[in-house]
């Protein structure tokens, strides 16, 4: 049995791509997209017609609507291939506006429903800012499931649990990137690999907290740099993996052991936490890595949304 199939015994495997033609060979349960992945896909000849058709059909509509039409079109195509759910992102430029994020998410769901897609097959992705988490709370109360992305800190995970969001996406690789950059020439790759990887440790802490307190929110490790990070989180509820790393896992038959275990998590000594807006903002501010990576992630997704708009205007 290859490592990808072995991993699926413990964890739901999710494809992290906008390139839906790659999906069938890896048989993931779910799929996630973001503006960067969609931007990358529409620049390939296979997907350029999707962009042109969507722009042509909705040319007289506001640009933000055309953008949502395009990402929903990708989501619909992905759902033809996978059996589970697709995550679709609200424009990152709304990350600090709870009301606008909520309204935009409702519109995205309406677009999916108009295409015959039931609400339970879509996760709305919003950034794990305080405003994003509050928008997600309202969406969950409306029966719209959410995926809280750009999550780098424990306080974000606790606030998401309080909001009863469906799923969180802690970014393993970007946490690793930050610590590696900070260490510079003193970085010891071997000493910070596997279970000792700072991104892996962050997800383990969140996973153990959720399982210890019986929190229903799903944990989906994301943003991987290598297969070692993925295998060190075998047993996590879900892992969203790029096609390139899925191919590496599928090419190896080395054994895969379960690393995260809900029963072990329940047995540990863990203190319950609670955050209001002020304590959340202070805790996030106190975590330099999370503060920098959250801001950087929002800027990057927003920049790619602008590039996608420019492509649409040129079509």
N, C-alpha and C positions, 0 to 999 in steps of 0.2 A: 504494500500500500504506500502511495506517495504521501509526502508531508501535507499537501493540501487536503487530501481526503482524510488523513488522520486527524488534522486540525478540526475538520467538520464534525468529528465525533464529540467534541467538547464545546464548540463555539459556532455560532452562526456566522458564515463568511459573507461579507458584503463587498461588492465591487465598487471601487472608488474611481469612477471614470465617466466621461461624457461620450466616449467612443463605444456606443452600444453594440457595434458589430463584433467587438472582441468578447462580448459577454458569454455567448452560448458555450464556448469551449471550456469555460471554468465553472459553469453551473452554480453561480452564487445565488443565495436566497433573496437578498435585497441589493439595492444599488444606491449610491449617493452621487450627487453632482454639486458643483458650485460654479460661479461665474468664470473662474480660471479654467476649469475643465471644459466648459461649454465653448469658451473662446478658443481654446486649443483645438477642439473638435471641428468647429465651423471653418477653420482655416485649412482643413484637409479636403481634397476634391470629393471624397465620398459624402461629405456633409454640407458642402457649399449649397447644393440645391435646397436643403431644408431652410437655410437662412434666406435665400432668395424668395422661395415660395411664401414664407411667413411674412416677410416685408411687403411683398407684392399684394398679398391678401389684405393686410391691415395698414396699408400705407397712409391712410388718412387719419389714423388713430394717434393719440399721444405716444411719444417714444417709450415712456415707462410701460404702457400697455403692450406695445409691440415686443418689448424685452420679455415681459412675462409670457406672452404668447409663444415666444421662441423656446423659453426654458420648459414650458409645459409641453410643447411639441416633442422635445427631447425626452421628457419624462414619460409621455405616452408611448413612444417607440421603445424605451427601456422596459416598460411594463408588459409589452408584447412578448418579451424574451424571458424575464425573470418571474418566479411564482409569487414573490413577496411584495415589498414596499419600495418606493423610490423617495429619496429625500430631495426636496426642491427648495432653493434658498430665496429668502426675501432679500431685496436689494440692500447691500451692506451700508449704503449711504443713509439708511434709516435706523442704524444700530442704536441711536440715542433718542429715538422717538417711538415710544410704546404705542401710541394711538395709530400712527402711520404704519408701523409694522403690522399691527393687528388688522388694519383695513386692507393692506396689500396681501396679507396671507389669506384673508377671506376671499379676495378676488381670485387668487391663484387656485384655491379649492373650487370655486365656481367654474373656472375655466376647465379644470379636470373633470368636473361633473358633467359639463356640457359635452365632453368627449366620451362620456360613458364610464368614466373611472370612478369607482366608489371611494368615499372619503377615507376608508380604513386602509387604502393602498398608498396613501401619500403621507409623508412626514414633512412638515414645514420647518425649514432650517432658519434659525435666527441666531445672531451672535449672543454669547453669554455675558452681555452687559446687564446692569441692573434693569434698564428699560426693556431689553430683549427678553429677560426672564419674566418681567411683569406682563409683557405682551403674550408670552407663551402660556402663562397662567390663565389668562382670559381665553385664549384659544382652546386650551384643554377643557375649560368649563363649557365651551361651545361644542365639544366633541371633535375638535380638530387636533390631531396628534402632532407633537413638535419634536424636533431634533435640535438641541442646543449645542451650537458649534463654537469654535475658537475658545475652547475651555482649557485652561492651563493651571488652575489653582483649586485647592480644596474648598475655599469659600464659595467659588462659583458652583461647585458640585452640590454643596449643602443647600445653597439658595435654590438651585434647580429642583432638588428633592422636595423642599418646602412648597414649591410651586406645582408639584406633582406633574412635571413634564414627562413625556413618554420615554425620551431617550437623550443621553448626553454623548458628546464626541470629544473626549480628552485627546489633545494633540501630542502624541508621544514624540514624534520626530522633531517637532519644533522646540519642545522642552529640551531634548538632547542637544539640538543645535545651539541653544542659548548657553548651556553649561559648558559645552565644548569650546565655544568662542570665548567665554569668560576665562577659562583656564589657559587658553593659548598654548604655548609650548609645553606647559606643565601637564597637559591632558594625557591621561593614560587610558588608551582605548580598551585594553584588556580588562583593567580594573573597573571600568564603567560599562561593561557589556552585560547582556543577559539580564538577570534579576537585579543587577546593580546599576543598570541604565537609569538615569534620573527620570526619564519619561515613563519607563516601565514602573518605577517605584511610585510615581504619582498616580498612575491608574490603579495599581494594587491598593493603595491607601483608600481611594474612592470606592473601589469594588468591595473591599472588606467592610467599610463603613455602611454601605448600602445593604449588604447581605446581613450584617450584624443586627441592624435595626429593621430588617424586613421592608426596606424601601423598594417599591415596585419599579421605579425608573430604571430603564435598561442602560448598561454601560457599554459603549462601543469605542474601543481604542481606534485611533485614526492617525494619519500622517506618519507613516513608517519610513525609515531610512534603510532598513535591512531586515532580512528574515529572522535574525536573532531576536530583534525586538518583538516580532510577531509571536514566535514560539515561546518567548518568556511570558506571554500573556494568554497562552492556551487555557481555555476555561472561562475567559471573559465572556460576557453575554454575547457580544458581537465584536467582530474586528473588520474594519473597512480597509481593503487592500487594493493597491494599484494592480493592473493587469501584469505589469513587469515583475512585481514581487510574487504574484500568484503563479506565474510561469516558473519562477525559481523554486517555489515550494513544490510544484507539480513535477519538477525534474529531479527531486531528491527523494530517496526512500529511507533516509535516516529516521530513527525512532522519534516520536513526539510524545512527551509526557505532559499530563495536566499540571499547570502551575497555579491557577487560581481555583479555589474550592469554597463553595458557599458554607459548607459544614464547618470547615476550619475557621472561616470568618466569624461565624456565630459564636464560636468558643472563645474568641479573644476578648481582651479588656479594652473597650473603646468608649470614650466619653461622647455623649450627644452634644451637638452644636446647634445653634440657632442664630440667624442673622436678620436684622432689620436693615433698612437702606443705609443708615449711617455706619453701622458696624461692618456691613458688606464692603462699602466703599473704602473704609479704613483698612480692612484686611487685604483687599485687592491692591491698594496703594502700597501696603507694607511688603508686598511680594514683587520685587523688581522684575523678575523673569516674567511673571504673568501680566504685569502692567505693560511691559514693553511688547510682549508677543501678541497680546490682545489688540493693542493699538496698531502694531505693524500688520497684523492679519486683516483688520478692517480696512486699513489703507490699501493693501494689496488687492482685496476683493473689490473695493470701490474703483480702483484704477482699472481693473479688468472689465468691470461693468461699463466704464466710460469707453474703453477700447471696443467693446462689443457694440455699443451704441454707434460709434463711428463707423464700424463695419456695416451696420444696418443702414446708416444714412448714405453710405457709398454704394449700396446695392441697388 
